[in-house]
Amino acid sequence: MTATVHTEQRRRPRPRPMPRRKPVRPARVVLRVFLTVMALGWLFPVAWAVYNSLRDYGFTSTHGYFSVGGFTLQNYVEAWARGNFATTFYNSAVITIPSVVLTLLFASSAAYVLARFSFRFNVTLLALFTAANLLPQQALLVPLFRLFLNIEVPYEVSDSGSLYDTYYAVIAVNVAFQTGFCTFVLSNYMRTLPGELTEAALVDGAGAWRQYWQIVLPLCRPALAALATLQITWVYNDFFWAVAFMRTGDKFPVTSSLQNLRGQFFTDYNLLSAGSVIVALPTLIVFFLLQRHLRAGLTLGSTKG
């Protein structure tokens, strides 16, 4: 009987000691407080714009912006009509989608050559792509303006008979200025991919184009998604090049709609807030759809090995 009791006691699992909690260091507390304050600081203007976009201007002018009440959706209806958002959203799509697609296509092609092939001017070419981003874009405004005026196109393409006042001019400028940054990022990302993949494909008879299109490019999906999110935001929010190279108001992008909501003698900031929310919605939708790939693209490729 005693032996049986001792045997059962030996078979019983011993309780594991509770893990000790690591003491919270003051530096981590300060970091969390700092990040929380910064996050609230970034979110407050957005929340304030959304809050005021849902309020009537007459109510806020009487009771002040810090009051509660006067909620309405009429600001969005009026902003959509006065801002001509149906036309400007179409214009922004015509400019943004080709710009982003062409930028990523050209950048990924150049990055593949720089990352997978060794030649004499490899590093020089990569430095040239990087240095192009350091040049102020405004410094090239006058040369590009004269260039587009002198490039003749059929009148079916442009009413002016030149590349000026066309979507193509704005698309070309965005592609030219954004390709360098994307090439730099993608080339560093492609260098982290195992070289054995392309070597095995080469043994199987796959050429350079097939290696790029079927092997390397699918593996760069996180980086491409991250760059696509950034490029869509940058090109979509751009207004400088559209004003510089287009004169027809019906061709202006969606950022011009906010100017239509400003009055001559006063500005309804509740109406302007509603227009700002409408303008920001596409970029927010893109971010939430690609946020998983965006996080992966910003972290993967940061270290090699």
C-alpha positions as CSV (number, residue, x, y, z in Angstrom):
1,M,0.0,0.0,0.0
2,T,2.8,2.4,0.9
3,A,4.7,1.6,-2.3
4,T,1.5,2.3,-4.3
5,V,1.1,5.7,-2.7
6,H,4.7,6.6,-3.3
7,T,4.3,5.6,-7.0
8,E,1.2,7.7,-7.5
9,Q,3.0,10.7,-5.8
10,R,5.9,10.3,-8.2
11,R,3.6,10.1,-11.2
12,R,1.8,13.3,-10.3
13,P,3.2,16.2,-12.3
14,R,4.9,18.9,-10.2
15,P,3.3,22.3,-10.4
16,R,5.4,24.6,-12.5
17,P,6.6,27.7,-10.9
18,M,4.9,30.9,-12.0
19,P,7.1,32.9,-14.4
20,R,8.4,36.1,-12.9
21,R,7.3,39.2,-14.6
22,K,10.1,41.3,-15.8
23,P,10.2,44.8,-14.2
24,V,9.0,47.5,-16.5
25,R,11.9,49.8,-17.3
26,P,11.4,53.6,-17.1
27,A,12.6,53.9,-20.7
28,R,9.9,51.7,-22.0
29,V,7.2,53.6,-20.1
30,V,8.5,56.9,-21.5
31,L,8.5,55.4,-25.0
32,R,4.9,54.2,-24.6
33,V,3.7,57.5,-23.3
34,F,5.5,59.3,-26.2
35,L,4.0,57.0,-28.8
36,T,0.5,57.4,-27.3
37,V,0.8,61.2,-27.3
38,M,2.1,61.2,-30.9
39,A,-0.7,58.9,-32.0
40,L,-3.3,61.1,-30.4
41,G,-1.7,64.2,-31.9
42,W,-1.9,62.7,-35.4
43,L,-5.5,61.4,-35.0
44,F,-6.9,64.6,-33.4
45,P,-7.0,66.7,-36.7
46,V,-8.7,63.8,-38.5
47,A,-11.3,63.2,-35.7
48,W,-11.9,67.0,-35.5
49,A,-12.5,67.3,-39.3
50,V,-14.9,64.3,-39.2
51,Y,-16.7,65.7,-36.2
52,N,-17.2,69.2,-37.7
53,S,-18.1,67.8,-41.1
54,L,-21.2,66.3,-39.5
55,R,-22.4,69.6,-38.0
56,D,-24.4,72.5,-39.4
57,Y,-22.6,75.8,-40.0
58,G,-25.4,77.9,-38.6
59,F,-25.3,75.9,-35.3
60,T,-21.5,76.1,-34.9
61,S,-21.5,79.9,-35.7
62,T,-24.0,80.4,-32.9
63,H,-22.8,78.0,-30.3
64,G,-19.1,77.6,-31.2
65,Y,-17.1,74.7,-32.5
66,F,-16.6,73.2,-29.1
67,S,-20.3,72.8,-28.5
68,V,-22.3,69.6,-29.1
69,G,-25.2,69.3,-31.5
70,G,-26.3,70.5,-34.9
71,F,-25.5,67.1,-36.5
72,T,-26.4,66.8,-40.2
73,L,-25.3,65.0,-43.4
74,Q,-26.1,67.9,-45.6
75,N,-22.5,69.0,-45.7
76,Y,-21.5,65.9,-47.6
77,V,-24.3,66.3,-50.1
78,E,-23.5,69.9,-50.8
79,A,-19.8,69.3,-50.9
80,W,-20.2,66.5,-53.5
81,A,-22.3,68.8,-55.7
82,R,-20.2,72.0,-55.3
83,G,-16.9,70.3,-55.5
84,N,-17.7,68.4,-58.7
85,F,-16.3,65.3,-57.1
86,A,-17.7,62.9,-59.8
87,T,-15.5,64.5,-62.5
88,T,-12.4,65.1,-60.3
89,F,-12.4,61.6,-59.0
90,Y,-12.3,60.3,-62.5
91,N,-9.4,62.7,-63.4
92,S,-7.4,61.5,-60.4
93,A,-8.0,57.9,-61.3
94,V,-6.8,58.6,-64.9
95,I,-3.6,60.2,-63.5
96,T,-3.0,57.9,-60.5
97,I,-3.5,54.4,-61.8
98,P,-1.2,54.6,-64.9
99,S,1.4,56.5,-62.9
100,V,1.6,53.9,-60.2
101,V,1.5,50.9,-62.6
102,L,4.2,52.3,-64.9
103,T,6.4,53.4,-62.0
104,L,6.3,50.0,-60.4
105,L,6.9,48.2,-63.7
106,F,9.9,50.4,-64.7
107,A,11.3,50.4,-61.2
108,S,11.0,46.6,-60.7
109,S,12.6,46.0,-64.1
110,A,15.6,48.3,-63.3
111,A,15.9,46.9,-59.8
112,Y,16.0,43.4,-61.1
113,V,18.9,44.2,-63.4
114,L,20.8,46.1,-60.7
115,A,20.3,43.4,-58.1
116,R,20.9,40.2,-60.2
117,F,23.5,41.3,-62.7
118,S,27.0,42.6,-62.1
119,F,28.4,45.0,-64.6
120,R,30.8,48.0,-64.6
121,F,28.3,50.8,-64.0
122,N,26.0,48.9,-61.6
123,V,26.7,51.0,-58.5
124,T,26.9,54.2,-60.5
125,L,23.5,53.6,-62.0
126,L,22.0,52.9,-58.6
127,A,23.5,56.1,-57.3
128,L,22.1,58.0,-60.2
129,F,18.6,56.7,-59.4
130,T,19.1,57.7,-55.8
131,A,20.5,61.1,-56.6
132,A,17.6,62.0,-58.8
133,N,15.3,62.1,-55.8
134,L,17.5,64.7,-54.1
135,L,16.8,67.2,-56.9
136,P,14.0,69.7,-56.1
137,Q,11.1,69.1,-58.4
138,Q,10.2,72.7,-58.6
139,A,13.6,73.4,-60.2
140,L,12.6,71.6,-63.3
141,L,9.2,73.3,-63.7
142,V,10.2,75.8,-66.4
143,P,12.3,73.4,-68.5
144,L,9.4,70.8,-68.4
145,F,6.8,73.4,-69.1
146,R,8.7,74.6,-72.3
147,L,9.3,70.9,-73.3
148,F,5.7,70.0,-73.1
149,L,4.7,73.1,-75.1
150,N,7.1,72.2,-77.9
151,I,6.1,68.5,-78.1
152,E,3.4,68.4,-80.8
153,V,0.6,65.8,-80.6
154,P,-2.6,65.4,-82.6
155,Y,-5.5,67.7,-81.8
156,E,-7.6,64.6,-80.9
157,V,-5.2,64.1,-77.9
158,S,-4.9,67.8,-76.9
159,D,-6.8,70.9,-77.8
160,S,-3.6,72.9,-77.7
161,G,-1.8,70.7,-80.2
162,S,1.0,70.0,-77.7
163,L,1.6,67.7,-74.8
164,Y,0.7,70.6,-72.5
165,D,-2.8,70.4,-71.0
166,T,-3.0,66.6,-71.2
167,Y,-3.0,63.8,-68.6
168,Y,0.0,62.4,-70.3
169,A,2.2,65.2,-69.2
170,V,1.3,64.8,-65.5
171,I,1.6,61.0,-65.8
172,A,5.1,61.3,-67.4
173,V,6.3,63.7,-64.7
174,N,5.1,61.5,-61.8
175,V,6.6,58.4,-63.3
176,A,9.9,60.1,-63.9
177,F,10.2,61.5,-60.4
178,Q,9.0,58.4,-58.5
179,T,10.9,55.7,-60.4
180,G,14.2,56.4,-58.7
181,F,12.9,55.9,-55.2
182,C,11.1,52.7,-56.1
183,T,14.1,51.4,-57.9
184,F,16.3,52.0,-54.8
185,V,13.8,50.2,-52.5
186,L,13.2,47.3,-54.8
187,S,16.8,46.7,-55.6
188,N,17.7,46.4,-51.9
189,Y,14.7,44.1,-51.4
190,M,15.7,41.8,-54.3
191,R,19.2,41.5,-53.0
192,T,17.8,39.7,-49.9
193,L,16.1,37.0,-52.1
194,P,18.0,33.7,-52.3
195,G,20.1,33.6,-55.4
196,E,19.6,29.8,-55.7
197,L,16.0,30.4,-56.9
198,T,17.1,32.2,-60.1
199,E,20.1,29.8,-60.5
200,A,17.8,26.8,-60.4
201,A,15.5,28.5,-63.0
202,L,18.5,29.2,-65.2
203,V,19.5,25.5,-65.1
204,D,15.9,24.6,-66.1
205,G,16.2,26.9,-69.1
206,A,14.4,30.0,-67.9
207,G,15.6,33.2,-69.4
208,A,16.1,36.6,-67.7
209,W,12.6,37.8,-68.5
210,R,11.0,34.6,-67.2
211,Q,13.0,34.7,-64.0
212,Y,12.0,38.3,-63.4
213,W,8.3,37.8,-64.3
214,Q,7.6,34.4,-62.7
215,I,10.0,34.1,-59.9
216,V,11.4,37.4,-58.6
217,L,8.3,39.6,-59.1
218,P,5.9,37.4,-57.2
219,L,8.3,37.2,-54.3
220,C,8.4,41.0,-54.2
221,R,4.7,41.3,-53.6
222,P,5.0,42.8,-50.0
223,A,7.5,45.4,-51.2
224,L,5.3,46.2,-54.3
225,A,2.2,46.5,-52.1
226,A,4.0,48.9,-49.7
227,L,5.3,51.0,-52.6
228,A,1.9,51.0,-54.3
229,T,0.3,52.3,-51.1
230,L,2.9,55.1,-50.9
231,Q,2.8,56.0,-54.6
232,I,-1.0,56.1,-54.7
233,T,-1.0,58.5,-51.7
234,W,1.7,60.7,-53.2
235,V,0.3,60.9,-56.8
236,Y,-3.3,61.1,-55.6
237,N,-2.6,64.1,-53.3
238,D,-0.4,65.9,-55.8
239,F,-1.8,69.2,-57.1
240,F,1.4,71.0,-58.1
241,W,2.0,69.3,-61.4
242,A,-1.6,69.3,-62.4
243,V,-1.8,73.1,-62.0
244,A,1.6,73.5,-63.8
245,F,0.9,71.4,-66.9
246,M,-2.9,71.6,-67.3
247,R,-5.1,74.7,-67.8
248,T,-8.5,73.1,-68.4
249,G,-10.5,73.0,-65.2
250,D,-12.4,69.8,-66.2
251,K,-9.1,67.9,-66.2
252,F,-8.0,68.9,-62.7
253,P,-7.6,66.1,-60.0
254,V,-9.7,65.7,-56.9
255,T,-7.5,68.0,-54.8
256,S,-8.8,70.9,-56.8
257,S,-12.3,70.2,-55.5
258,L,-11.4,71.7,-52.1
259,Q,-10.7,75.0,-53.8
260,N,-14.2,75.0,-55.2
261,L,-15.6,74.8,-51.6
262,R,-14.0,78.1,-50.6
263,G,-16.2,81.1,-50.8
264,Q,-15.2,84.5,-52.0
265,F,-15.9,86.4,-48.8
266,F,-16.0,83.6,-46.2
267,T,-15.4,79.9,-45.9
268,D,-17.7,77.3,-44.5
269,Y,-15.2,75.2,-42.6
270,N,-17.8,72.5,-41.9
271,L,-18.4,72.1,-45.6
272,L,-14.7,72.2,-46.2
273,S,-14.2,69.5,-43.6
274,A,-16.7,67.3,-45.4
275,G,-14.9,67.8,-48.6
276,S,-11.6,66.9,-47.0
277,V,-13.1,63.6,-45.6
278,I,-14.4,62.8,-49.1
279,V,-11.0,63.4,-50.6
280,A,-9.2,61.3,-48.0
281,L,-11.5,58.3,-48.3
282,P,-9.8,56.6,-51.3
283,T,-6.4,56.6,-49.7
284,L,-7.8,55.3,-46.5
285,I,-9.5,52.5,-48.3
286,V,-6.3,51.6,-50.1
287,F,-4.3,51.6,-46.9
288,F,-6.7,49.4,-45.0
289,L,-6.8,46.9,-48.0
290,L,-3.1,46.7,-48.2
291,Q,-2.0,47.3,-44.6
292,R,-1.0,43.6,-44.1
293,H,1.3,43.8,-47.2
294,L,2.4,47.3,-46.2
295,R,3.7,46.1,-42.8
296,A,5.4,43.1,-44.4
297,G,7.0,45.3,-47.1
298,L,8.4,47.8,-44.6
299,T,10.0,45.1,-42.4
300,L,11.1,42.4,-44.9
301,G,14.3,43.1,-46.7
302,S,15.5,45.3,-43.9
303,T,18.1,42.7,-43.0
304,K,19.9,40.3,-45.2
305,G,20.4,36.7,-44.4
